[in-house]
Amino acid sequence: MNASRRYRSIFAPSTARERAENFEDYWIFTRAHSGELIEEDRDLTHKRMRLQYFREHPVPLRRPLADAAVFYRNYVRLQDEPRLIDRKTLLLTCIYKFARHEWVGISGAWEATPCMSEAISVTDRISRYHLAEEFCHIRLFQEMFRTVGLDKVEWIPLGPIQRRVYAIFPRLPEKLMSPLAFVTELMGILFYREVDGLLDELYADEPEVRDRMRALLHEITVDELAHIGQRRNYIGAFGMKVSAWLTPLLFRAFYRDIPETRHLFDVEKMIRAGLAFDYNEIPAHLMHRTWVPSYCQ
């Protein structure tokens, strides 16, 4: 194998035995990585400490948004002509809309999964930790907005039809739900990579803010990299074919609901990157902190 290509495709084949062993390995990783679960707060001890560090060590904001009212007018629903909104503001409204979908989805899933005292299998315990990590991501997104001077961001529920879809999703049979969940995790990591790529351009005038935004984003990215492998681990050969088929459909449908994306990213390029994903383009300092299934190494 080429030394520069250390990892196999996320779509690489796996056996049932390998996946069972990887669940046990992931369970060890996630507890060491995230700490103890604080179930009543949907939080984790290591994640709480990391967020506390960011809040106790704020970075100076020297160039606030030229017009914060534009952000607040458009962050829940895009109302202005996007071509007239500066790209920094447009990226922030896009991040909010992406995170809002995540928040609604995990809120429904939290109610549908067994609490730790009732979790019998290792996969039940993993699911509870996974969702708690996702709630920690929402707090990190909130900290991103605070970093750029947006202190009044609220998490607004989606419409009733979308909320119903997200409520049904975690109750689907595992064979139906797992390919969908895997593709959403893949969608997440591609989104975070695109956001990361824009930070140098949009925050070149504020290196401290850029670095803090990137640090917050990387906290999320490390988890998302592990979540891709964890969700992949539920799926056999046929399910992976379904996932590959679903990838372009779900990417296009999801980003159609976030109109900012067509002005910031190339969604078709993201789809191609999703289908080719193999961890090799991820920076080494992130890979050292995350988890990869053994059959992708």
Residue pairs with C-beta under 8 A, 6 or more apart in sequence:
4 280
5 278
5 280
6 279
6 280
6 297
7 278
7 279
7 280
7 292
7 296
7 297
8 278
8 295
8 296
8 297
9 276
9 277
9 278
9 296
10 186
10 228
10 229
10 232
10 277
10 278
10 279
10 296
11 240
11 243
11 244
11 275
11 277
12 295
12 296
13 237
13 240
13 295
14 22
14 233
14 236
14 293
14 295
15 295
16 236
18 293
18 294
18 295
19 233
19 234
19 236
19 293
21 294
22 229
22 233
22 293
22 294
22 295
23 122
23 123
23 126
23 233
24 122
25 291
25 294
26 126
26 226
26 229
26 230
26 233
26 291
27 122
27 125
27 126
29 226
29 291
30 126
30 129
30 130
30 133
30 226
30 230
30 291
31 129
33 46
33 223
33 226
33 289
33 291
34 44
34 45
34 46
34 47
34 129
34 132
34 133
34 136
34 223
35 44
35 45
35 46
35 47
35 48
35 49
36 44
36 45
37 43
37 44
37 116
37 128
37 129
37 132
38 44
38 45
38 48
38 132
39 115
39 116
39 128
39 132
42 110
42 131
42 132
42 135
43 132
43 135
43 136
44 129
44 132
44 133
44 136
47 132
47 133
47 136
48 136
50 219
51 136
51 139
51 140
51 143
54 140
54 143
54 212
54 215
54 216
55 143
58 146
58 147
59 147
59 208
59 209
59 211
59 212
60 208
61 147
61 148
61 149
61 206
61 209
62 206
62 209
63 205
63 206
64 148
64 149
65 71
65 86
65 88
65 89
65 92
65 148
65 149
65 150
66 86
67 89
68 149
68 150
70 80
70 85
70 86
70 89
71 89
71 92
71 93
71 150
72 150
72 152
73 79
73 80
74 80
74 85
74 89
74 93
75 92
75 93
75 96
75 97
75 153
76 96
76 100
76 156
78 93
78 259
78 260
82 90
82 259
82 260
82 263
83 263
85 93
87 198
87 201
87 202
87 263
87 264
88 202
88 203
90 260
90 263
90 264
91 195
91 198
91 202
91 260
91 264
92 145
92 148
92 150
93 260
94 258
94 260
94 261
94 264
95 141
95 144
95 195
96 141
96 145
96 153
97 257
97 258
97 260
98 191
98 258
99 137
99 138
99 141
100 155
100 156
100 158
101 158
101 254
101 257
102 134
102 137
102 138
102 188
103 138
103 155
104 157
104 158
104 162
104 163
104 166
105 166
105 169
105 184
106 131
106 134
106 135
106 138
107 166
108 163
108 166
108 167
108 169
108 170
109 127
109 131
109 166
109 169
109 170
110 131
110 135
112 167
112 170
112 171
113 124
113 127
113 128
113 131
113 170
114 120
114 124
114 128
115 128
116 125
116 128
118 124
119 125
119 127
119 128
123 234
126 230
130 227
130 230
133 223
133 227
134 223
136 223
137 220
137 223
138 155
140 216
140 217
140 219
140 220
141 216
141 220
142 153
143 216
144 213
144 216
144 217
145 151
145 153
147 209
147 212
147 213
147 216
148 209
148 213
157 163
158 166
169 177
169 180
169 181
170 177
172 180
174 234
175 239
178 231
178 234
178 235
178 239
179 235
179 239
179 240
179 242
179 243
179 246
180 246
180 250
181 231
181 234
182 228
182 231
182 232
182 234
182 235
182 243
183 243
183 246
183 247
183 250
183 251
183 274
184 250
184 254
185 224
185 227
185 228
185 231
186 228
186 247
186 274
186 277
187 250
187 251
187 254
187 270
187 274
188 224
188 227
189 221
189 224
189 225
189 228
189 277
190 251
190 270
190 273
190 274
190 277
191 270
192 217
192 220
192 221
192 224
193 221
193 273
193 281
194 264
194 265
194 270
195 217
196 214
196 217
196 218
196 221
198 264
199 210
199 213
199 214
199 217
200 210
203 209
203 210
203 213
204 210
218 286
221 286
222 286
222 289
222 290
223 290
225 279
225 282
225 286
225 287
225 290
225 291
225 292
226 290
226 291
226 292
228 277
229 291
229 292
229 293
229 296
230 291
232 240
232 293
232 296
233 293
235 243
244 275
247 271
247 274
247 275
248 271
248 275
251 267
251 270
251 271
251 274
252 267
252 271
255 261
255 262
255 265
255 267
261 267
278 296
279 287
279 292
279 296
